């Protein structure tokens, strides 16, 4: 087992290992359902389907219990789902009246359906969403012999038939953070000349019996009785919310060439570890190979849990449910290097049959973020163009041409204003980022109480002309409730962008460093799908640029000592 895990040990990157997102429990109720039974009321059940990201195929996720004889059911059985902020998780709820024992729904009366995303439920006020049920044209689907109610050929939903109400609750064990410290005694000596250089590797077990690495301690050189530094880990990373799930720990002897030697292993669980709050847990380190070979083998040493404590952290969902709004602003590059919009070679080409890269990136990110913005009004700007009537160059002009109100209604409104601007302004230059960043920063500076957080999406084809000013504006913005997403389109070299995306080195300006990392950059070309599945590649783009937003929101709130509203 030690050898098998070797490849994963060296390459483990704690920042990029995907921890299961938080778990959300959705409770369902219905009101004023259609009455299908002659002598009594309907016996309703709700079935939840989830849509695959790439396949777009609807799969049954689960169903509530059946409640007899009611048109206003409050279902007890809840749906528990993993929530990923950075994905559009499409849900479909079908309501049936159960009138036979059969589990095949074609035998039951269909009472209506509704569609929404998990983000919409969480992002709605107080985590409570109410939707009208409607009966669509009924199409027999060949799949699995079960009918699938979908929009008819006319695309017009049928009659209304009551409402369905969703309430979202985050499972509490998702927010716990554990801090623990280990030491070891009498570990096997593995090195020819010195003692061993031991380190520990922790794995959580998955549903299918495989293991995923979730923490690695530092290496302690030349010591068979090491004491490691205390470390902190989210409980869900250790056990995904299941306290009795196996946690496996491997003990290795570090080698410079990466071929670390396996000393032994032990297993525990989160529940067992948590007993370390009032006792020392001692674990025997066993090497299965030695156990098999040597009759007198006892163990390869012991590992002791010296201390354990657990604390609760606020989560992103706490803030969203407490009413924090994400304000989404868009800024689009109108410099001449994009090429003439009427030519097919232009990055701004207005193709009647297909969205250009700017529109695709805008839609991919906007479609997800809009679920967390209740007014659906998005300020949208352009930069680097000459404006009519007098040809004045602007680096922050409203796409809808209304200086006093740059808001567009919905993502479709932003796209419409973008296409309208392409027809009226003259692409020019240079590529200045600072004016738009400062514009959004001014808005963010007015609300620092945690009620709003600003996300600026900048889509550009090129190299920044005002790098010094841009760095200065990013450093200033890093102390405000604000994040910046930059998508680079076209074939340019985007090296300078990596400098703004402070994953490795924090951005600095005139000796001042950014308080937080608030910029996320991706080149669009990395997401052009060779097989032509544009839906899937845009989902990947959105996932990568939005993945850091929840942490960035939390880091701001934490730095200002702001808690979520109840």
Backbone torsions as a table, in degrees:
resi	resn	phi	psi	omega
1	UNK	NA	-37.0	179.8
2	UNK	-62.7	-45.3	-177.7
3	UNK	-64.8	-39.4	-176.0
4	UNK	-62.2	-30.8	-176.2
5	UNK	-87.5	-3.3	-172.1
6	UNK	-57.5	-41.6	-175.5
7	UNK	-60.4	-38.1	-175.3
8	UNK	-75.2	-27.7	-174.8
9	UNK	-64.2	-47.5	-175.7
10	UNK	-66.0	-36.3	-171.5
11	UNK	-90.9	-0.1	-172.1
12	UNK	-63.0	127.3	177.2
13	UNK	-123.4	105.4	-172.4
14	UNK	-60.1	-26.4	-177.0
15	UNK	-75.0	-30.6	-174.4
16	UNK	-104.1	4.1	178.5
17	UNK	-79.1	136.9	-171.9
18	UNK	-88.5	112.9	175.5
19	UNK	-82.0	139.1	178.0
20	UNK	-55.6	138.0	179.8
21	UNK	-66.9	178.0	-178.8
22	UNK	-67.8	154.7	179.8
23	UNK	-97.6	132.8	-179.3
24	UNK	-114.1	134.8	178.2
25	UNK	-105.4	122.3	-178.9
26	UNK	-107.9	124.4	177.7
27	UNK	-101.9	139.7	-174.8
28	UNK	-121.0	136.5	171.0
29	UNK	-134.2	157.0	173.7
30	UNK	-128.8	154.3	176.3
31	UNK	-133.4	140.2	174.9
32	UNK	56.5	48.4	176.9
33	UNK	-68.6	160.2	175.3
34	UNK	-64.8	142.6	177.8
35	UNK	-95.8	112.9	-174.4
36	UNK	-102.3	-15.8	-174.3
37	UNK	-95.4	139.0	-174.8
38	UNK	-69.8	-47.4	-171.8
39	UNK	-99.2	-13.4	178.7
40	UNK	-140.9	-173.1	177.3
41	UNK	-86.3	172.3	-179.6
42	UNK	-64.2	159.5	175.2
43	UNK	-115.7	86.1	-168.2
44	UNK	-81.4	153.7	170.1
45	UNK	-140.9	147.9	177.2
46	UNK	-115.0	131.4	179.2
47	UNK	-113.0	131.1	179.8
48	UNK	-104.2	130.6	173.3
49	UNK	-114.8	142.8	174.0
50	UNK	-113.9	147.0	-178.3
51	UNK	-99.3	131.1	177.5
52	UNK	-64.1	143.6	-176.5
53	UNK	-61.4	-49.8	-175.6
54	UNK	-92.7	-39.1	-172.4
55	UNK	-77.7	-25.4	-176.5
56	UNK	65.3	13.9	-178.4
57	UNK	-87.4	138.9	179.2
58	UNK	-87.1	128.4	178.5
59	UNK	-122.1	140.5	178.2
60	UNK	-67.1	132.0	179.5
61	UNK	-101.5	-34.6	-179.3
62	UNK	173.0	174.9	178.0
63	UNK	-143.3	153.3	177.5
64	UNK	-77.3	178.1	170.3
65	UNK	-74.4	167.9	174.6
66	UNK	-91.8	131.6	175.0
67	UNK	-109.9	124.5	-174.6
68	UNK	-76.8	141.4	161.7
69	UNK	59.5	51.6	176.4
70	UNK	-151.7	147.6	174.4
71	UNK	-105.9	-1.8	-178.7
72	UNK	-130.2	62.0	-173.5
73	UNK	-74.8	143.0	167.1
74	UNK	-114.9	104.5	-173.3
75	UNK	-76.9	142.1	-179.6
76	UNK	-87.1	-41.5	-177.3
77	UNK	-70.4	127.3	-174.7
78	UNK	-105.3	161.2	174.6
79	UNK	-100.1	123.8	178.4
80	UNK	-109.0	119.0	-174.6
81	UNK	-127.1	149.5	169.6
82	UNK	-72.9	133.4	179.8
83	UNK	-108.4	126.3	175.5
84	UNK	-119.4	110.3	-179.8
85	UNK	-53.5	-37.8	-169.6
86	UNK	-84.7	5.3	177.2
87	UNK	-119.4	150.6	173.1
88	UNK	-89.8	106.2	-175.9
89	UNK	-98.7	95.8	-176.2
90	UNK	-78.8	131.9	-179.2
91	UNK	-122.1	148.7	174.4
92	UNK	-132.4	127.3	179.2
93	UNK	-111.8	120.8	177.0
94	UNK	-108.9	135.2	178.8
95	UNK	-111.9	131.9	179.8
96	UNK	-124.8	154.7	168.6
97	UNK	-100.2	118.5	-175.1
98	UNK	-87.0	117.0	178.6
99	UNK	-124.4	7.8	171.8
100	UNK	-141.3	174.9	178.9
101	UNK	-77.5	-9.7	-170.8
102	UNK	-67.6	145.0	175.9
103	UNK	-92.0	-2.3	178.8
104	UNK	-85.7	118.5	-170.6
105	UNK	-69.6	-14.2	179.1
106	UNK	-67.2	-16.3	179.5
107	UNK	-86.8	-6.1	-175.4
108	UNK	-111.6	159.7	176.4
109	UNK	-76.6	135.4	179.5
110	UNK	-89.4	124.9	-175.2
111	UNK	-104.3	-4.6	177.9
112	UNK	134.6	169.1	-179.7
113	UNK	-151.0	164.7	172.1
114	UNK	-148.8	156.8	178.8
115	UNK	-117.2	143.9	169.9
116	UNK	-161.0	178.5	173.4
117	UNK	-110.0	158.7	177.0
118	UNK	-61.9	-35.8	177.4
119	UNK	-60.0	-36.7	179.3
120	UNK	-65.3	-39.2	179.8
121	UNK	-65.4	-46.6	-177.9
122	UNK	-68.8	-38.2	-176.1
123	UNK	-78.5	-10.0	-179.0
124	UNK	-76.8	157.5	-172.8
125	UNK	-56.4	122.9	179.2
126	UNK	68.8	14.0	-179.5
127	UNK	66.4	28.1	-179.1
128	UNK	-127.1	122.4	-176.4
129	UNK	-123.6	132.5	177.8
130	UNK	-116.1	133.1	-178.6
131	UNK	-132.2	148.5	174.8
132	UNK	-80.9	135.6	174.3
133	UNK	-83.3	143.1	173.0
134	UNK	-138.5	152.3	178.3
135	UNK	-98.9	119.9	179.0
136	UNK	-95.6	170.4	175.2
137	UNK	-56.8	139.4	-173.6
138	UNK	-94.5	114.2	178.5
139	UNK	-106.7	130.6	175.9
140	UNK	-72.5	123.9	177.6
141	UNK	-100.8	144.6	-178.1
142	UNK	-77.3	-18.4	-173.8
143	UNK	-68.9	127.7	174.0
144	UNK	50.2	24.0	173.3
145	UNK	60.9	18.5	-177.9
146	UNK	-117.3	139.2	-176.6
147	UNK	-66.9	148.3	179.9
148	UNK	-126.5	107.7	179.6
149	UNK	-70.0	119.7	178.7
150	UNK	-138.4	170.5	177.7
151	UNK	-58.2	137.1	179.2
152	UNK	-72.4	-179.0	-175.8
153	UNK	-63.3	-27.9	178.9
154	UNK	-74.4	-20.2	-179.4
155	UNK	75.2	10.3	-178.1
156	UNK	-104.8	122.2	179.5
157	UNK	-60.0	152.3	-178.0
158	UNK	-84.3	-149.0	-172.0
159	UNK	-72.8	155.4	-179.9
160	UNK	-81.6	144.8	-175.3
161	UNK	-146.5	64.0	176.8
162	UNK	89.9	-178.0	-178.3
163	UNK	-125.9	159.5	175.7
164	UNK	-125.9	138.5	-174.4
165	UNK	-122.2	132.0	179.5
166	UNK	-116.0	140.3	171.5
167	UNK	-127.1	133.8	-177.7
168	UNK	-110.4	137.4	179.5
169	UNK	-136.3	135.6	177.1
170	UNK	-85.6	135.3	178.8
171	UNK	-67.4	133.4	-167.6
172	UNK	-66.5	-29.9	-175.4
173	UNK	-73.6	1.6	179.5
174	UNK	-79.7	-16.8	-170.2
175	UNK	-102.2	-1.2	-175.9
176	UNK	-78.2	143.4	178.4
177	UNK	-125.6	125.3	-176.9
178	UNK	-102.5	141.0	173.9
179	UNK	-120.1	127.1	-178.5
180	UNK	-141.9	160.1	178.6
181	UNK	-136.0	135.6	-179.0
182	UNK	-119.8	153.6	166.7
183	UNK	-135.5	169.6	178.6
184	UNK	-134.7	158.2	178.2
185	UNK	-132.6	138.2	172.1
186	UNK	52.2	47.2	176.7
187	UNK	-69.4	154.7	177.5
188	UNK	-60.9	142.0	175.7
189	UNK	-85.0	123.1	-175.1
190	UNK	-109.8	-23.5	-173.7
191	UNK	-92.3	140.9	-174.1
192	UNK	-64.6	-43.0	-172.9
193	UNK	-95.9	-42.4	-177.4
194	UNK	-112.4	-164.8	173.0
195	UNK	-83.2	-177.3	178.3
196	UNK	-74.6	162.3	174.3
197	UNK	-115.9	80.9	-166.0
198	UNK	-81.4	149.6	167.8
199	UNK	-145.6	159.9	-178.8
200	UNK	-109.8	145.1	173.8
201	UNK	-125.1	127.7	-178.4
202	UNK	-105.2	139.3	177.7
203	UNK	-128.7	141.3	168.4
204	UNK	-96.9	150.6	179.5
205	UNK	-91.7	145.7	179.9
206	UNK	-99.1	168.0	-179.3
207	UNK	-53.7	-34.6	-172.6
208	UNK	-91.1	12.2	176.1
209	UNK	88.3	-5.6	176.8
210	UNK	-84.3	170.9	-179.3
211	UNK	-120.4	143.4	177.2
212	UNK	-120.0	128.1	-179.1
213	UNK	-65.1	136.2	-179.6
214	UNK	-132.7	-11.3	174.0
215	UNK	-162.4	148.7	176.9
216	UNK	-136.3	129.8	178.9
217	UNK	-80.3	174.1	173.1
218	UNK	-74.0	165.0	178.7
219	UNK	-90.4	135.0	174.4
220	UNK	-110.5	117.9	-170.5
221	UNK	-76.2	137.0	165.8
222	UNK	53.9	55.7	-174.9
223	UNK	-154.6	122.3	178.8
224	UNK	-93.2	-3.1	177.1
225	UNK	-128.1	58.4	-171.8
226	UNK	-73.4	153.3	169.0
227	UNK	-120.5	115.6	-177.8
228	UNK	-86.4	159.2	176.1
229	UNK	-65.0	148.8	172.1
230	UNK	-62.3	147.8	175.7
231	UNK	-135.7	159.7	-176.8
232	UNK	-118.8	137.6	-177.4
233	UNK	-147.1	139.4	175.3
234	UNK	-63.7	136.7	-178.5
235	UNK	-58.7	-35.6	-177.6
236	UNK	-68.5	-23.7	177.6
237	UNK	-72.7	-26.7	-177.0
238	UNK	-84.7	-34.9	-173.4
239	UNK	-146.0	6.3	-178.8
240	UNK	50.4	38.9	174.1
241	UNK	84.2	-5.1	-179.9
242	UNK	-104.3	103.2	-171.0
243	UNK	-64.7	-21.4	-175.9
244	UNK	-100.1	0.8	179.8
245	UNK	-67.9	144.8	-178.0
246	UNK	-63.3	134.3	168.5
247	UNK	-113.2	122.2	-177.7
248	UNK	-103.6	139.6	179.0
249	UNK	-125.9	124.5	175.9
250	UNK	-103.6	142.2	176.0
251	UNK	-109.6	126.6	-178.2
252	UNK	-122.5	155.4	169.0
253	UNK	-102.6	119.5	-175.1
254	UNK	-70.9	136.5	173.3
255	UNK	-125.9	141.2	-175.7
256	UNK	-55.7	-36.7	-174.9
257	UNK	-81.9	4.7	176.7
258	UNK	88.9	-6.7	-179.8
259	UNK	-91.0	64.2	-174.6
260	UNK	-59.4	140.9	-179.0
261	UNK	-88.6	137.7	179.0
262	UNK	-79.2	122.2	176.7
263	UNK	-92.4	-45.1	179.8
264	UNK	171.4	-174.1	-175.2
265	UNK	-147.7	162.5	168.9
266	UNK	-149.5	161.7	178.0
267	UNK	-122.4	154.4	177.5
268	UNK	-151.7	-163.6	174.0
269	UNK	-147.5	166.1	179.8
270	UNK	-60.7	-40.0	-178.3
271	UNK	-60.2	-42.8	-179.3
272	UNK	-66.7	-43.2	178.8
273	UNK	-59.3	-39.0	-173.9
274	UNK	-68.4	-17.6	174.9
275	UNK	-67.9	-15.3	178.9
276	UNK	-66.3	-1.5	176.8
277	UNK	-68.8	-30.4	-179.4
278	UNK	-128.0	14.9	177.1
279	UNK	-155.2	164.6	171.8
280	UNK	-89.3	126.4	172.8
281	UNK	-93.1	126.2	177.9
282	UNK	-112.9	128.1	-178.2
283	UNK	-117.3	135.6	174.1
284	UNK	-80.3	131.1	177.7
285	UNK	-91.0	118.3	-175.4
286	UNK	-116.9	140.2	174.2
287	UNK	-112.1	106.3	-173.6
288	UNK	-54.3	-34.6	-178.5
289	UNK	-64.6	-45.8	-179.2
290	UNK	-66.2	-37.9	-178.6
291	UNK	-58.0	-41.6	-179.5
292	UNK	-70.0	-36.2	-171.0
293	UNK	-86.8	-40.1	-170.3
294	UNK	-104.2	125.5	-178.6
295	UNK	-65.6	-39.9	-173.0
296	UNK	-87.4	4.8	-175.5
297	UNK	-61.9	127.0	176.2
298	UNK	-101.7	-62.4	175.7
299	UNK	-163.7	177.7	179.1
300	UNK	-105.8	25.7	-179.1
301	UNK	118.7	-177.6	177.2
302	UNK	-131.0	154.5	174.1
303	UNK	-120.4	134.8	-178.6
304	UNK	-118.4	134.7	172.6
305	UNK	-84.7	110.9	-174.6
306	UNK	-81.0	-39.6	-178.3
307	UNK	-151.3	153.5	-179.3
308	UNK	-149.9	128.9	170.0
309	UNK	-142.7	153.3	-177.5
310	UNK	-128.8	137.3	179.0
311	UNK	-130.3	154.9	176.7
312	UNK	-97.0	138.1	177.5
313	UNK	-113.4	148.8	169.9
314	UNK	-68.2	149.6	178.6
315	UNK	-115.5	167.2	175.8
316	UNK	-55.5	-42.6	-178.3
317	UNK	-62.7	-36.3	177.2
318	UNK	-55.8	-43.9	-177.4
319	UNK	-69.8	-42.9	-179.8
320	UNK	-62.9	-44.5	-179.8
321	UNK	-68.4	-27.1	177.2
322	UNK	-78.6	0.9	173.6
323	UNK	104.3	2.9	176.6
324	UNK	-63.4	127.5	-179.2
325	UNK	-100.4	140.3	172.1
326	UNK	-93.5	117.1	178.3
327	UNK	-93.8	118.4	-173.4
328	UNK	-101.8	123.9	177.5
329	UNK	-122.2	142.1	-178.4
330	UNK	-116.3	139.7	173.5
331	UNK	-133.6	129.1	-173.4
332	UNK	-119.5	138.9	-176.2
333	UNK	-79.9	116.0	179.4
334	UNK	-110.4	34.5	-179.5
335	UNK	-82.5	158.9	-172.4
336	UNK	-65.6	-24.1	-178.6
337	UNK	-62.5	-15.4	177.3
338	UNK	-69.2	-19.1	-178.4
339	UNK	90.6	156.9	-177.0
340	UNK	-64.0	120.5	-174.5
341	UNK	-56.5	-18.6	-179.1
342	UNK	-86.3	-7.1	-179.7
343	UNK	-97.5	138.7	-179.9
344	UNK	-60.0	-22.2	-179.6
345	UNK	-78.9	-12.2	-176.5
346	UNK	-73.5	142.8	175.4
347	UNK	-68.9	-20.3	177.9
348	UNK	-98.7	16.3	-175.3
349	UNK	-57.3	129.7	178.9
350	UNK	-91.1	83.3	-179.7
351	UNK	-80.1	124.2	-177.2
352	UNK	-66.1	-18.6	-173.1
353	UNK	-104.1	-12.0	-172.5
354	UNK	-153.4	141.0	178.2
355	UNK	-68.8	142.7	174.0
356	UNK	-77.4	177.0	-174.5
357	UNK	-62.3	-37.6	178.8
358	UNK	-59.8	-49.0	-177.0
359	UNK	-66.5	-37.6	-179.7
360	UNK	-64.8	-44.8	-179.4
361	UNK	-64.4	-42.1	-179.9
362	UNK	-61.0	-44.7	-177.6
363	UNK	-68.9	-41.6	-177.4
364	UNK	-60.0	-45.5	-177.4
365	UNK	-78.6	-43.3	-176.3
366	UNK	-63.5	-39.4	-178.1
367	UNK	-58.9	-31.1	-179.5
368	UNK	-83.9	-45.8	-175.1
369	UNK	-67.2	-28.8	-174.1
370	UNK	-64.5	-20.7	177.6
371	UNK	-65.2	-16.9	-174.6
372	UNK	-109.4	15.1	-176.7
373	UNK	-128.8	105.3	-166.6
374	UNK	-69.7	-31.9	-176.1
375	UNK	-84.8	-10.3	178.6
376	UNK	53.4	30.3	175.8
377	UNK	-107.6	119.7	-174.0
378	UNK	-118.9	116.1	173.8
379	UNK	-64.8	136.9	-179.1
380	UNK	-135.2	130.8	-176.5
381	UNK	-125.1	159.5	169.3
382	UNK	-119.7	159.7	174.7
383	UNK	-141.5	149.2	176.1
384	UNK	86.3	27.4	-179.5
385	UNK	-124.0	160.9	170.2
386	UNK	-95.3	129.7	-174.4
387	UNK	-100.2	147.3	172.5
388	UNK	-72.3	159.4	-1.0
389	UNK	-88.2	-17.0	-167.8
390	UNK	-103.9	7.4	175.6
391	UNK	72.5	27.3	178.4
392	UNK	-72.4	134.5	179.0
393	UNK	-79.7	133.4	179.6
394	UNK	-130.7	143.8	178.7
395	UNK	-113.8	13.0	173.9
396	UNK	-163.6	67.2	-179.3
397	UNK	-102.0	140.6	179.8
398	UNK	-66.3	131.9	-178.7
399	UNK	-64.3	-25.7	-179.4
400	UNK	-90.4	8.8	178.1
401	UNK	64.3	13.3	178.7
402	UNK	-108.4	100.9	-174.8
403	UNK	-60.6	-35.2	-175.8
404	UNK	-83.3	-13.7	179.8
405	UNK	-148.9	87.7	-176.2
406	UNK	-78.9	5.9	-175.9
407	UNK	-71.4	137.2	172.0
408	UNK	-112.0	149.0	-177.6
409	UNK	-87.8	109.4	177.1
410	UNK	72.2	169.4	-179.8
411	UNK	-64.8	-35.1	178.4
412	UNK	-64.1	-35.3	176.6
413	UNK	-64.1	-37.7	178.3
414	UNK	-65.5	-45.2	-179.9
415	UNK	-60.3	-42.4	-179.4
416	UNK	-61.5	-45.6	-179.6
417	UNK	-65.7	-35.0	178.4
418	UNK	-63.3	-48.6	-179.2
419	UNK	-64.9	-36.3	179.7
420	UNK	-64.2	-43.1	179.8
421	UNK	-62.4	-38.5	-179.5
422	UNK	-58.8	-29.8	-178.5
423	UNK	-81.0	-20.9	-170.4
424	UNK	-110.1	-28.4	-175.8
425	UNK	-99.2	165.5	177.4
426	UNK	-106.1	124.0	179.0
427	UNK	-63.0	135.0	-176.5
428	UNK	-145.4	-121.4	-177.9
429	UNK	173.7	-173.9	-10.2
430	UNK	-74.8	-176.6	-178.5
431	UNK	-91.7	87.6	-179.8
432	UNK	-101.8	122.3	-179.9
433	UNK	-90.5	-34.2	-168.9
434	UNK	-55.8	-41.4	-176.5
435	UNK	-59.1	-43.5	-178.6
436	UNK	-69.2	-41.4	179.3
437	UNK	-60.5	-43.1	-179.6
438	UNK	-66.4	-35.1	178.7
439	UNK	-60.4	-48.2	-179.8
440	UNK	-69.8	-37.3	179.6
441	UNK	-60.5	-35.6	178.5
442	UNK	-62.1	-41.0	177.7
443	UNK	-65.7	-43.7	-177.7
444	UNK	-64.6	-32.5	-177.6
445	UNK	-68.2	-19.6	-178.1
446	UNK	-81.4	-21.2	-179.6
447	UNK	-128.9	90.9	-179.4
448	UNK	-111.7	23.1	-178.4
449	UNK	-92.9	5.2	178.7
450	UNK	90.9	-1.6	-178.4
451	UNK	-80.3	-21.0	179.6
452	UNK	-139.7	148.2	175.8
453	UNK	-135.8	134.5	-172.2
454	UNK	-103.5	132.8	175.7
455	UNK	-120.7	120.0	179.9
456	UNK	-105.0	120.9	174.7
457	UNK	-99.9	118.4	177.1
458	UNK	-111.5	126.2	178.4
459	UNK	-115.4	126.0	-170.7
460	UNK	-142.9	157.2	179.5
461	UNK	-106.6	1.6	-168.0
462	UNK	-154.3	-166.2	-173.8
463	UNK	-81.5	135.1	-177.6
464	UNK	-71.1	132.6	179.7
465	UNK	-85.5	-28.1	-174.7
466	UNK	-112.9	55.3	-173.4
467	UNK	-56.9	-42.6	-177.7
468	UNK	-62.5	-45.7	179.6
469	UNK	-67.1	-37.5	-179.7
470	UNK	-63.5	-44.6	178.0
471	UNK	-59.7	-43.3	178.6
472	UNK	-59.1	-44.7	-177.4
473	UNK	-69.8	-31.9	177.3
474	UNK	-68.9	-43.0	178.7
475	UNK	-60.8	-43.1	178.1
476	UNK	-63.8	-42.0	-176.3
477	UNK	-70.1	-21.6	-174.4
478	UNK	-67.0	-14.2	177.3
479	UNK	-98.0	6.0	-178.5
480	UNK	-110.5	163.3	177.9
481	UNK	-74.4	79.0	-169.9
482	UNK	-157.7	141.7	172.9
483	UNK	-130.9	153.6	-179.0
484	UNK	-124.6	127.1	175.2
485	UNK	-110.1	128.6	177.6
486	UNK	-118.2	125.4	174.1
487	UNK	-111.4	123.0	179.2
488	UNK	-95.8	120.9	178.3
489	UNK	-106.8	156.4	177.7
490	UNK	87.4	-177.8	-169.5
491	UNK	-90.6	6.6	-173.2
492	UNK	-64.4	162.8	172.2
493	UNK	-82.9	123.2	-175.2
494	UNK	-107.1	32.6	-175.2
495	UNK	-55.4	-40.4	-175.8
496	UNK	-63.8	-29.4	-178.7
497	UNK	-64.5	-37.5	-179.5
498	UNK	-60.2	-30.1	179.5
499	UNK	-67.2	-35.2	179.4
500	UNK	-75.5	-32.6	179.9
501	UNK	-78.3	90.6	-166.3
502	UNK	-76.2	41.3	-179.4
503	UNK	-65.2	-40.2	-177.2
504	UNK	-94.6	-47.5	-179.7
505	UNK	-128.5	130.1	178.4
506	UNK	-61.1	142.3	176.7
507	UNK	-65.9	141.3	176.6
508	UNK	-137.6	156.1	178.2
509	UNK	-143.2	123.8	179.6
510	UNK	48.0	46.5	174.8
511	UNK	83.2	-7.6	177.8
512	UNK	-98.0	134.0	178.5
513	UNK	-98.7	149.8	177.3
514	UNK	-62.3	138.2	-178.6
515	UNK	-66.6	-38.0	178.3
516	UNK	-135.6	162.0	172.1
517	UNK	-84.1	113.4	-175.5
518	UNK	-118.4	0.3	-176.9
519	UNK	-108.6	134.3	174.6
520	UNK	-125.8	122.8	-178.6
521	UNK	-116.3	137.0	168.1
522	UNK	-138.2	142.2	172.6
523	UNK	-84.0	130.1	-177.7
524	UNK	-58.4	-34.2	-174.1
525	UNK	-61.9	-23.4	178.0
526	UNK	-68.4	-11.2	-174.2
527	UNK	-115.6	11.9	177.7
528	UNK	-81.7	114.7	-170.8
529	UNK	-80.4	122.1	-177.5
530	UNK	-63.4	-33.9	-176.3
531	UNK	-82.1	-4.1	176.1
532	UNK	87.4	5.7	176.6
533	UNK	-82.5	83.1	-174.1
534	UNK	-65.4	-34.7	-178.1
535	UNK	-59.4	-47.9	-177.3
536	UNK	-67.4	-42.2	-176.7
537	UNK	-69.1	-32.9	176.2
538	UNK	-70.6	-33.0	175.8
539	UNK	-64.2	-38.5	178.7
540	UNK	-66.7	-40.3	179.0
541	UNK	-60.4	-49.6	-178.4
542	UNK	-60.9	-41.7	-179.0
543	UNK	-59.3	-46.1	-176.4
544	UNK	-69.5	-36.6	-177.9
545	UNK	-82.2	-24.8	-176.5
546	UNK	-94.7	-13.3	-172.5
547	UNK	-56.8	-32.0	-175.5
548	UNK	-87.0	-10.6	-173.9
549	UNK	-60.5	-48.7	-179.0
550	UNK	-55.3	-42.9	179.0
551	UNK	-64.8	-38.0	-178.5
552	UNK	-68.0	-37.9	175.7
553	UNK	-62.0	-47.9	-178.7
554	UNK	-62.2	-40.7	-176.5
555	UNK	-65.2	-35.1	176.5
556	UNK	-66.1	-50.5	-176.4
557	UNK	-59.0	-41.9	-177.8
558	UNK	-65.5	-43.6	-176.7
559	UNK	-65.1	-23.6	-179.6
560	UNK	-102.4	3.5	-179.9
561	UNK	64.4	31.9	-179.1
562	UNK	-95.3	128.9	174.6
563	UNK	-101.7	161.3	178.6
564	UNK	-69.7	150.9	174.6
565	UNK	-75.0	148.3	-179.3
566	UNK	-63.3	NA	NA
